[in-house]
Amino acid sequence: MAEINLLNFYPKTDRPIDERGKMITEEVRAIARQYGREFFDGDRMYGYGGYRYDGRWVPIVKRIAEHYRLAGDAAILDVGCAKGFMLHDFRGLMPGATLAGLDVSDYAIEHAMPSVRDCLTVGCASELPYPDKSFDLVLSINTVHNLPADRCRKALREIMRVTRGAAFVTVDAWRTEQERQRLLKWILTAHTYMSTEAWKTFFAQGGYTGDYYWFIA
Ligand SMILES: C[S@@+](CC[C@H](N)C(=O)[O-])C[C@H]1O[C@@H](n2cnc3c(N)ncnc32)[C@H](O)[C@@H]1O
């Protein structure tokens, strides 16, 4: 179990935290949490704001593959794969890999990258439809925190069950009071968020022994 930033090549953007904090109401959150068209392709207030494939995962998947020394025919699962952008870039890097993606959103899977659509499944992170030890690496980027704490813990257990090798998750967190205040304004869909220290305890108590890093607003 290691704290490691495998997303350090992810593009840095200025987050208009105060502006977003004023716009996000419980009604906006309820719409975002449907993970439908509004979340993926609607106004930025509801989620991604129509983020299109732009190759941003290319250096990240290279870093991940090198870090875990993945063989060319490795089996990789992305829990919360959205439209499959990251898996598409794994496909480009490792054409012999067995890829799988799961997301709760019918909309995302219907509108996923054609190159990986066949490997994607609609489902919930807390009940992964794969046998034990199916994957060399299970990734889950900014997804399991969208579940309430008990189901988030279950999702982490499921990740441990289906991996036979590595696991890496990122979750909403803060290290300081200032970061906590910023995150509380930024949060749109997450139900489970806490300090990095509290997450480490949460992982240990739930039996999650994979690697992890943080989304800090
Ligand atoms: C912030 S997005 C992250 C997507 C992608 N991993 C990325 O980093 O771009 C969160 C994703 O989690 C999915 N999601 C939310 N709750 C989920 C659940 N219970 N099980 C599986 N996926 C879920 C959403 O549909 C969405 O695609």
The ligand as a Gaussian input file, in Angstrom:
#p B3LYP/6-31G(d) Opt

LIG

0 1
 C      -15.300000      12.181000     -11.887000
 S      -15.785000      10.925000     -12.989000
 C      -14.204000      10.135000     -13.305000
 C      -14.185000       9.387000     -14.608000
 C      -12.813000       8.866000     -15.033000
 N      -12.332000       7.847000     -14.117000
 C      -11.839000      10.022000     -15.133000
 O      -10.956000      10.124000     -14.280000
 O      -11.980000      10.838000     -16.057000
 C      -16.596000       9.779000     -11.962000
 C      -17.123000       8.567000     -12.732000
 O      -17.636000       7.626000     -11.794000
 C      -18.802000       7.064000     -12.314000
 N      -19.522000       6.510000     -11.166000
 C      -20.189000       7.197000     -10.200000
 N      -20.694000       6.346000      -9.299000
 C      -20.314000       5.104000      -9.682000
 C      -20.531000       3.796000      -9.154000
 N      -21.239000       3.613000      -8.045000
 N      -20.019000       2.747000      -9.815000
 C      -19.306000       2.923000     -10.955000
 N      -19.085000       4.133000     -11.506000
 C      -19.576000       5.210000     -10.872000
 C      -19.468000       8.215000     -13.034000
 O      -20.429000       7.823000     -13.967000
 C      -18.245000       8.879000     -13.692000
 O      -17.966000       8.323000     -14.941000

